Amino acid sequence: MSYVVFGRKVANEYLALGTFATVFGGAFLATRGGKKDAPAKPTTVQQAKESVPINGTSDEEEKFILQFIKEAEASSPSSSH
């Protein structure tokens, strides 16, 4: 069986191959990765802490967050690593 596309006769096999090429080609292009110049991830815990900003709505809130983090790290049993 064949179909008429733009005035030309096209066989089912070619339509199927075109569909497969479009779907798998699009999936390949969509999943091949992001930019290569992405910023490097922090390697140490200290670098990770410094890279995350603490955005409190007030100075008092930022102090509270920092104090909470300090207390949580002090009471954490995994802080001896």
Secondary structure, 3 states (H helix, E strand, C coil): CEEEECCEEEEHHHHHHHHHHHHHHHHHHHCCCCCCCCCCCCCCHHHHHHHCCCCCCCHHHHHHHHHHHHHHHHHCHHHHC
